[in-house]
Amino acid sequence: MVSQALRTGTVVWADFGSTVGREQSGQRPAIVISSEDFVDVVDRLTIVIPCSRTARGWPNHVEVRGDTGLSSRTFAMTEQPRTVSPERILRVLGRVDPDCLNEVMRWVHTWLHPAA
């Protein structure tokens, strides 16, 4: 049921469980960034960006905008993409708007593809 709703740009409530070091842990919002191509091949995992209410002032922490289902100001931590089981997704909250998604994906691309 939930996996059908896990499209790029979907805001979800996820349980990241326990983690190590500076990784995000516990229950928190996240934005799905998996592409349809990814989901077609890897059907039991999804890639998400964890979110935080803490405004650190970092340019790569994108304010989450759109019909998100969130009640407070929230920031996507683009430096921390994480691949998780859909079983970690507790519920779907809403969606980010296209401009927000583009900004998140631009930062993710920056982290994963070094400048030439």
PyMOL CGO cylinders between C-alpha atoms (Angstrom):
from pymol import cmd
from pymol.cgo import CYLINDER

trace = [
    CYLINDER, 0.00, 0.00, 0.00, 2.58, 2.58, 1.11, 0.3, 1, 1, 1, 1, 1, 1,
    CYLINDER, 2.58, 2.58, 1.11, 5.11, 1.63, -1.60, 0.3, 1, 1, 1, 1, 1, 1,
    CYLINDER, 5.11, 1.63, -1.60, 2.70, 2.84, -4.32, 0.3, 1, 1, 1, 1, 1, 1,
    CYLINDER, 2.70, 2.84, -4.32, 2.75, 6.28, -2.70, 0.3, 1, 1, 1, 1, 1, 1,
    CYLINDER, 2.75, 6.28, -2.70, 6.56, 6.45, -2.45, 0.3, 1, 1, 1, 1, 1, 1,
    CYLINDER, 6.56, 6.45, -2.45, 7.18, 8.59, -5.51, 0.3, 1, 1, 1, 1, 1, 1,
    CYLINDER, 7.18, 8.59, -5.51, 9.85, 11.24, -5.88, 0.3, 1, 1, 1, 1, 1, 1,
    CYLINDER, 9.85, 11.24, -5.88, 8.93, 14.30, -3.84, 0.3, 1, 1, 1, 1, 1, 1,
    CYLINDER, 8.93, 14.30, -3.84, 6.66, 12.52, -1.37, 0.3, 1, 1, 1, 1, 1, 1,
    CYLINDER, 6.66, 12.52, -1.37, 7.03, 13.63, 2.25, 0.3, 1, 1, 1, 1, 1, 1,
    CYLINDER, 7.03, 13.63, 2.25, 6.87, 10.70, 4.66, 0.3, 1, 1, 1, 1, 1, 1,
    CYLINDER, 6.87, 10.70, 4.66, 7.19, 10.04, 8.37, 0.3, 1, 1, 1, 1, 1, 1,
    CYLINDER, 7.19, 10.04, 8.37, 10.03, 7.52, 8.76, 0.3, 1, 1, 1, 1, 1, 1,
    CYLINDER, 10.03, 7.52, 8.76, 11.59, 5.59, 11.59, 0.3, 1, 1, 1, 1, 1, 1,
    CYLINDER, 11.59, 5.59, 11.59, 15.36, 5.69, 11.11, 0.3, 1, 1, 1, 1, 1, 1,
    CYLINDER, 15.36, 5.69, 11.11, 15.91, 3.61, 14.24, 0.3, 1, 1, 1, 1, 1, 1,
    CYLINDER, 15.91, 3.61, 14.24, 19.24, 3.81, 15.99, 0.3, 1, 1, 1, 1, 1, 1,
    CYLINDER, 19.24, 3.81, 15.99, 22.22, 5.10, 14.06, 0.3, 1, 1, 1, 1, 1, 1,
    CYLINDER, 22.22, 5.10, 14.06, 25.90, 5.89, 14.55, 0.3, 1, 1, 1, 1, 1, 1,
    CYLINDER, 25.90, 5.89, 14.55, 27.67, 9.23, 14.93, 0.3, 1, 1, 1, 1, 1, 1,
    CYLINDER, 27.67, 9.23, 14.93, 26.03, 12.19, 13.17, 0.3, 1, 1, 1, 1, 1, 1,
    CYLINDER, 26.03, 12.19, 13.17, 23.46, 10.11, 11.26, 0.3, 1, 1, 1, 1, 1, 1,
    CYLINDER, 23.46, 10.11, 11.26, 19.82, 11.06, 11.80, 0.3, 1, 1, 1, 1, 1, 1,
    CYLINDER, 19.82, 11.06, 11.80, 17.97, 8.69, 14.08, 0.3, 1, 1, 1, 1, 1, 1,
    CYLINDER, 17.97, 8.69, 14.08, 14.50, 8.12, 15.45, 0.3, 1, 1, 1, 1, 1, 1,
    CYLINDER, 14.50, 8.12, 15.45, 11.21, 9.10, 13.87, 0.3, 1, 1, 1, 1, 1, 1,
    CYLINDER, 11.21, 9.10, 13.87, 11.24, 12.18, 11.65, 0.3, 1, 1, 1, 1, 1, 1,
    CYLINDER, 11.24, 12.18, 11.65, 9.99, 13.47, 8.30, 0.3, 1, 1, 1, 1, 1, 1,
    CYLINDER, 9.99, 13.47, 8.30, 11.85, 12.61, 5.13, 0.3, 1, 1, 1, 1, 1, 1,
    CYLINDER, 11.85, 12.61, 5.13, 11.54, 13.32, 1.41, 0.3, 1, 1, 1, 1, 1, 1,
    CYLINDER, 11.54, 13.32, 1.41, 11.57, 10.45, -1.07, 0.3, 1, 1, 1, 1, 1, 1,
    CYLINDER, 11.57, 10.45, -1.07, 14.15, 11.05, -3.82, 0.3, 1, 1, 1, 1, 1, 1,
    CYLINDER, 14.15, 11.05, -3.82, 14.15, 7.61, -5.50, 0.3, 1, 1, 1, 1, 1, 1,
    CYLINDER, 14.15, 7.61, -5.50, 13.49, 7.82, -9.22, 0.3, 1, 1, 1, 1, 1, 1,
    CYLINDER, 13.49, 7.82, -9.22, 10.90, 5.65, -10.98, 0.3, 1, 1, 1, 1, 1, 1,
    CYLINDER, 10.90, 5.65, -10.98, 13.81, 3.81, -12.64, 0.3, 1, 1, 1, 1, 1, 1,
    CYLINDER, 13.81, 3.81, -12.64, 15.24, 3.00, -9.19, 0.3, 1, 1, 1, 1, 1, 1,
    CYLINDER, 15.24, 3.00, -9.19, 11.87, 1.73, -7.93, 0.3, 1, 1, 1, 1, 1, 1,
    CYLINDER, 11.87, 1.73, -7.93, 11.42, -0.41, -11.07, 0.3, 1, 1, 1, 1, 1, 1,
    CYLINDER, 11.42, -0.41, -11.07, 14.70, -2.23, -10.35, 0.3, 1, 1, 1, 1, 1, 1,
    CYLINDER, 14.70, -2.23, -10.35, 15.00, -2.06, -6.56, 0.3, 1, 1, 1, 1, 1, 1,
    CYLINDER, 15.00, -2.06, -6.56, 11.46, -2.61, -5.35, 0.3, 1, 1, 1, 1, 1, 1,
    CYLINDER, 11.46, -2.61, -5.35, 12.19, -3.25, -1.65, 0.3, 1, 1, 1, 1, 1, 1,
    CYLINDER, 12.19, -3.25, -1.65, 14.23, -0.11, -0.95, 0.3, 1, 1, 1, 1, 1, 1,
    CYLINDER, 14.23, -0.11, -0.95, 13.70, 3.62, -1.29, 0.3, 1, 1, 1, 1, 1, 1,
    CYLINDER, 13.70, 3.62, -1.29, 16.06, 6.58, -1.07, 0.3, 1, 1, 1, 1, 1, 1,
    CYLINDER, 16.06, 6.58, -1.07, 15.10, 9.42, 1.25, 0.3, 1, 1, 1, 1, 1, 1,
    CYLINDER, 15.10, 9.42, 1.25, 16.47, 12.70, 2.57, 0.3, 1, 1, 1, 1, 1, 1,
    CYLINDER, 16.47, 12.70, 2.57, 15.91, 13.09, 6.33, 0.3, 1, 1, 1, 1, 1, 1,
    CYLINDER, 15.91, 13.09, 6.33, 14.52, 16.39, 7.55, 0.3, 1, 1, 1, 1, 1, 1,
    CYLINDER, 14.52, 16.39, 7.55, 14.98, 18.50, 10.66, 0.3, 1, 1, 1, 1, 1, 1,
    CYLINDER, 14.98, 18.50, 10.66, 13.28, 21.47, 12.29, 0.3, 1, 1, 1, 1, 1, 1,
    CYLINDER, 13.28, 21.47, 12.29, 16.70, 22.88, 13.22, 0.3, 1, 1, 1, 1, 1, 1,
    CYLINDER, 16.70, 22.88, 13.22, 17.64, 25.87, 11.08, 0.3, 1, 1, 1, 1, 1, 1,
    CYLINDER, 17.64, 25.87, 11.08, 21.44, 25.65, 10.85, 0.3, 1, 1, 1, 1, 1, 1,
    CYLINDER, 21.44, 25.65, 10.85, 21.73, 28.34, 8.19, 0.3, 1, 1, 1, 1, 1, 1,
    CYLINDER, 21.73, 28.34, 8.19, 23.50, 25.94, 5.82, 0.3, 1, 1, 1, 1, 1, 1,
    CYLINDER, 23.50, 25.94, 5.82, 22.71, 26.66, 2.16, 0.3, 1, 1, 1, 1, 1, 1,
    CYLINDER, 22.71, 26.66, 2.16, 22.26, 22.94, 1.46, 0.3, 1, 1, 1, 1, 1, 1,
    CYLINDER, 22.26, 22.94, 1.46, 19.53, 22.61, 4.10, 0.3, 1, 1, 1, 1, 1, 1,
    CYLINDER, 19.53, 22.61, 4.10, 16.53, 23.28, 1.89, 0.3, 1, 1, 1, 1, 1, 1,
    CYLINDER, 16.53, 23.28, 1.89, 13.36, 24.57, 3.50, 0.3, 1, 1, 1, 1, 1, 1,
    CYLINDER, 13.36, 24.57, 3.50, 10.59, 22.07, 2.77, 0.3, 1, 1, 1, 1, 1, 1,
    CYLINDER, 10.59, 22.07, 2.77, 7.80, 23.76, 0.79, 0.3, 1, 1, 1, 1, 1, 1,
    CYLINDER, 7.80, 23.76, 0.79, 4.53, 22.58, -0.74, 0.3, 1, 1, 1, 1, 1, 1,
    CYLINDER, 4.53, 22.58, -0.74, 1.53, 20.62, 0.51, 0.3, 1, 1, 1, 1, 1, 1,
    CYLINDER, 1.53, 20.62, 0.51, 3.86, 18.73, 2.85, 0.3, 1, 1, 1, 1, 1, 1,
    CYLINDER, 3.86, 18.73, 2.85, 1.55, 17.80, 5.70, 0.3, 1, 1, 1, 1, 1, 1,
    CYLINDER, 1.55, 17.80, 5.70, 4.11, 19.26, 8.13, 0.3, 1, 1, 1, 1, 1, 1,
    CYLINDER, 4.11, 19.26, 8.13, 2.99, 21.72, 10.80, 0.3, 1, 1, 1, 1, 1, 1,
    CYLINDER, 2.99, 21.72, 10.80, 6.30, 23.47, 11.44, 0.3, 1, 1, 1, 1, 1, 1,
    CYLINDER, 6.30, 23.47, 11.44, 9.21, 24.91, 9.46, 0.3, 1, 1, 1, 1, 1, 1,
    CYLINDER, 9.21, 24.91, 9.46, 11.34, 21.96, 8.31, 0.3, 1, 1, 1, 1, 1, 1,
    CYLINDER, 11.34, 21.96, 8.31, 14.60, 21.57, 6.39, 0.3, 1, 1, 1, 1, 1, 1,
    CYLINDER, 14.60, 21.57, 6.39, 15.79, 18.78, 4.09, 0.3, 1, 1, 1, 1, 1, 1,
    CYLINDER, 15.79, 18.78, 4.09, 19.33, 17.74, 5.05, 0.3, 1, 1, 1, 1, 1, 1,
    CYLINDER, 19.33, 17.74, 5.05, 20.62, 17.10, 1.54, 0.3, 1, 1, 1, 1, 1, 1,
    CYLINDER, 20.62, 17.10, 1.54, 24.02, 15.87, 2.75, 0.3, 1, 1, 1, 1, 1, 1,
    CYLINDER, 24.02, 15.87, 2.75, 22.42, 12.76, 4.28, 0.3, 1, 1, 1, 1, 1, 1,
    CYLINDER, 22.42, 12.76, 4.28, 20.62, 10.71, 1.60, 0.3, 1, 1, 1, 1, 1, 1,
    CYLINDER, 20.62, 10.71, 1.60, 19.76, 7.30, 2.98, 0.3, 1, 1, 1, 1, 1, 1,
    CYLINDER, 19.76, 7.30, 2.98, 18.52, 4.08, 1.42, 0.3, 1, 1, 1, 1, 1, 1,
    CYLINDER, 18.52, 4.08, 1.42, 15.89, 2.45, 3.61, 0.3, 1, 1, 1, 1, 1, 1,
    CYLINDER, 15.89, 2.45, 3.61, 13.38, -0.37, 3.56, 0.3, 1, 1, 1, 1, 1, 1,
    CYLINDER, 13.38, -0.37, 3.56, 9.80, 0.77, 2.90, 0.3, 1, 1, 1, 1, 1, 1,
    CYLINDER, 9.80, 0.77, 2.90, 9.06, -0.87, 6.26, 0.3, 1, 1, 1, 1, 1, 1,
    CYLINDER, 9.06, -0.87, 6.26, 10.73, 2.19, 7.85, 0.3, 1, 1, 1, 1, 1, 1,
    CYLINDER, 10.73, 2.19, 7.85, 8.05, 4.43, 6.28, 0.3, 1, 1, 1, 1, 1, 1,
    CYLINDER, 8.05, 4.43, 6.28, 5.29, 4.84, 8.85, 0.3, 1, 1, 1, 1, 1, 1,
    CYLINDER, 5.29, 4.84, 8.85, 2.96, 7.09, 6.85, 0.3, 1, 1, 1, 1, 1, 1,
    CYLINDER, 2.96, 7.09, 6.85, 2.73, 9.45, 3.91, 0.3, 1, 1, 1, 1, 1, 1,
    CYLINDER, 2.73, 9.45, 3.91, 2.32, 13.11, 4.86, 0.3, 1, 1, 1, 1, 1, 1,
    CYLINDER, 2.32, 13.11, 4.86, 2.21, 15.05, 1.58, 0.3, 1, 1, 1, 1, 1, 1,
    CYLINDER, 2.21, 15.05, 1.58, 4.43, 16.33, -1.23, 0.3, 1, 1, 1, 1, 1, 1,
    CYLINDER, 4.43, 16.33, -1.23, 7.01, 19.03, -1.78, 0.3, 1, 1, 1, 1, 1, 1,
    CYLINDER, 7.01, 19.03, -1.78, 6.44, 21.52, -4.58, 0.3, 1, 1, 1, 1, 1, 1,
    CYLINDER, 6.44, 21.52, -4.58, 8.44, 21.15, -7.83, 0.3, 1, 1, 1, 1, 1, 1,
    CYLINDER, 8.44, 21.15, -7.83, 10.80, 24.05, -7.03, 0.3, 1, 1, 1, 1, 1, 1,
    CYLINDER, 10.80, 24.05, -7.03, 11.65, 22.57, -3.63, 0.3, 1, 1, 1, 1, 1, 1,
    CYLINDER, 11.65, 22.57, -3.63, 12.24, 19.13, -5.15, 0.3, 1, 1, 1, 1, 1, 1,
    CYLINDER, 12.24, 19.13, -5.15, 14.50, 20.64, -7.83, 0.3, 1, 1, 1, 1, 1, 1,
    CYLINDER, 14.50, 20.64, -7.83, 16.54, 22.44, -5.18, 0.3, 1, 1, 1, 1, 1, 1,
    CYLINDER, 16.54, 22.44, -5.18, 16.91, 19.27, -3.08, 0.3, 1, 1, 1, 1, 1, 1,
    CYLINDER, 16.91, 19.27, -3.08, 17.93, 17.23, -6.12, 0.3, 1, 1, 1, 1, 1, 1,
    CYLINDER, 17.93, 17.23, -6.12, 20.43, 19.89, -7.23, 0.3, 1, 1, 1, 1, 1, 1,
    CYLINDER, 20.43, 19.89, -7.23, 22.19, 19.61, -3.88, 0.3, 1, 1, 1, 1, 1, 1,
    CYLINDER, 22.19, 19.61, -3.88, 22.13, 15.80, -3.94, 0.3, 1, 1, 1, 1, 1, 1,
    CYLINDER, 22.13, 15.80, -3.94, 23.64, 15.91, -7.44, 0.3, 1, 1, 1, 1, 1, 1,
    CYLINDER, 23.64, 15.91, -7.44, 26.34, 18.31, -6.18, 0.3, 1, 1, 1, 1, 1, 1,
    CYLINDER, 26.34, 18.31, -6.18, 27.32, 15.89, -3.39, 0.3, 1, 1, 1, 1, 1, 1,
    CYLINDER, 27.32, 15.89, -3.39, 27.40, 12.81, -5.62, 0.3, 1, 1, 1, 1, 1, 1,
    CYLINDER, 27.40, 12.81, -5.62, 29.04, 14.25, -8.76, 0.3, 1, 1, 1, 1, 1, 1,
    CYLINDER, 29.04, 14.25, -8.76, 32.34, 16.09, -8.34, 0.3, 1, 1, 1, 1, 1, 1,
    CYLINDER, 32.34, 16.09, -8.34, 32.96, 19.15, -10.46, 0.3, 1, 1, 1, 1, 1, 1,
    CYLINDER, 32.96, 19.15, -10.46, 34.85, 18.43, -13.67, 0.3, 1, 1, 1, 1, 1, 1,
]
cmd.load_cgo(trace, "trace")
